[in-house]
Every structure is written in C-alpha cells, then in structure tokens.
Amino acid sequence: MIKGIDHVAIVVKDLEEGIKLFSKLLGKEPYHREVIEAQKVEVASFKLGESDIELIMPIDKESGVAKFLEKKGEGIHHICFRTDNVGEELKRVESLGFTLIDKEPRKGAGNSKVGFIHPKSTKGTLIEFKERNE
C-alpha cells in the first residue's frame, strides 16, 4: 500500500551548487548526504514535512542518471512513494500491467529498499517505491 510521497528527486550537474541553491530556497541545509555506489549517484536530502526533496548527481558518466542528465538536463528525475513493503508493491503494480525496471527491491539511500517502475508505463514519469529502514 502506498503511504504517501517519500521524496521528489531532482537531478543536478553539480551537487554543491544544487545544495547551495536549495539551501537558500528552502532556508535550511540538507539533513542527509550519501554516495549510493549501486546506483552511481551522490544524494543530498532536504526534509519538508513528511516528504523530502532529494538532489541527485551522477558519479559515473555511464549511469542511468548521467544519461538522463545528458538527454533531458537538470530537473525533476522521479517521484518516490513510501510503502511498507517494496517487494509486494512491485508485484502488485506488475500484476496491473505496469512495466518494472526492478523485479526485486534493491538498496537505496539510508539503507532503504527501493524499486522502480519504467516511465513508459506511467506517462513518462519515473516512479520509485521506497521502504525506509527506520
């Protein structure tokens, strides 16, 4: 079951510049930074109520995020929905006809579990499910 919006991810070319801009805009510093080797990105997260704004910067020019950045430029990359069980949510949406990028959960930021739906089946929007490990 989807519990709400976990975060909106914004891809940036330069994480330090992105942090500076969003710190100024939001009036706060990021509460979390992390390199996620498996996804070849570095992230910085800003807490906004129950949700986050997550800045993501590719750390490998061959990564999916780097290819997105090259093709589409900086901006919104994906929307992430919070769930209690990513594996079950992936199976549920696949049974409804959605095309999955991930058939099984993988490691995300903050030791979470994540899984993605392909944007081909969601009107061009990359959708992520996240199960927080808190």
Steps between C-alpha positions, in 0.01 A plus 500: 500500500627846409524715815595834347770686313843416635693742282529683173843451343668776302803418289782756510833533320681632809379387841675781689333764281166320538536492878587868508197589286248282687638598842436862405154419359386278789677686782673186629792270436466139386457254787654207312772442240610170359675336208296205371757295311242251367309781325815702419367820658563735787191635674416784738160503671298790639213420738171677422224383733435131434691504170845584368654681209788280385774642282678233298826533309649223287850387600549281191445633148363159393226491766130530424486833684793635293324397180178666620694819582668501158172443315257712704716734710456595862157473659253256647624144457242293688226490761534251783211349693547360851380147569543240773602226255668583170498139381124467543439839337710405196305174461168686541570758231650244263179296531313816394704523180774746596848438359764463771863602495555300819333162551651484850586776749853640502698710749418870508609802705506466877510119482148497356350262245388647168351393168411688182217493246602578142379843381362341180208372707442814710458774239872582493553530876756279674338364817691360796369307801695528824491295817685690770714317752427717805 
